[in-house]
Each structure stands twice: as structure tokens, then as C-alpha cells.
């Protein structure tokens, strides 16, 4: 990302929708959001949009105001840069009170579907919920466990051809799959 590009999703009016579309759809079991809320607590509605055109039920969060105590926070002790003149501050000064904080929220997704985008709606007037980061967990590989005569062979690790453990084998390519019974095999994903 370039420094002059937008780097956060800010919802400034109630009931307006904003959609974050990922560069490439991906399988995952959970999405994590890093958020703040300026000007008081916010009400935020999030819908997961899948590549097949289906959507999740709306998930609701109430991020607290970003100025306050450390309880329930993902990050605490931040300062902020003042963007306009107010109180005893001038624009571009640092607010030296280290009581600004970020919150983390988790959304369970359908691990069998590629997540394409997330749609956010602020449902409260006057506050400004802001999404600073989105990450995903789970579904490290697109390779499933394999049934065998006495149960199934569990996938333990997935490696690319350079021997580096792959974060995701759902992308096309050649992978080496290591199983819990100590065996391994080469797999081509198209």
C-alpha cells in the first residue's frame, strides 16, 4: 500500500454501506477485524460475502470509544495526531494521553466457501466506526484428510516444492503433503 492511499474503512454516517473486497477470494474459518470507534461507542453490522454469491447472516459488534481504559482491548496505550484545532491542541500536534485503544472482533465463516468481501454498515448516528485491519485464520490448506481402512490420514503439513511450509494449498500448484501416519505424497492442485 502506498502512503497516499486510503488505509482504513471509516463509516461516517448511519446506515451507509461500505464493502471491502479482497484481492483474491480465500477459504478461512474465521475473519478477525481490528477496529476503533471515534466520538463514542458505535454499532457495526458486518456481512461476509462469498464467491458463490451467498452471504452470511449479519454479525453485530459494538466497538467502544477508542479513548478509555485497557479492558477488552487488542492494543492499548496509543497516542493520536490531532487533525484540526480543538481544545488546547493545534493541528498536527500529538495528543500525549496514552489511553487510545483498538479492539479485535472475530467472525466465524463457512470454511467450505471462498470469502470474497465484507460489507460493513454503521447503525448508529454520531459515532465513527473504523476498520484498521482484516485478517483470516484456519484453512491453511485446501487439502482434506484422506479416509483409509482404519479411519483417516490427517494432514499434518503442506509444503511447496522448495520445501517451505505453505500457508495455503488451495492455490494451483504442486505440493508435498505430510500425513499423521508419517507418509507423504506429491499433490497437484489445478
Helices and strands as residue ranges (DSSP letters): E 9-10, E 17-27, E 30-38, E 44-50, E 59-61, E 75-81, E 94-108, E 114-122, E 128-137, E 146-148, E 151-153, E 155-159, E 173-179, E 184-189
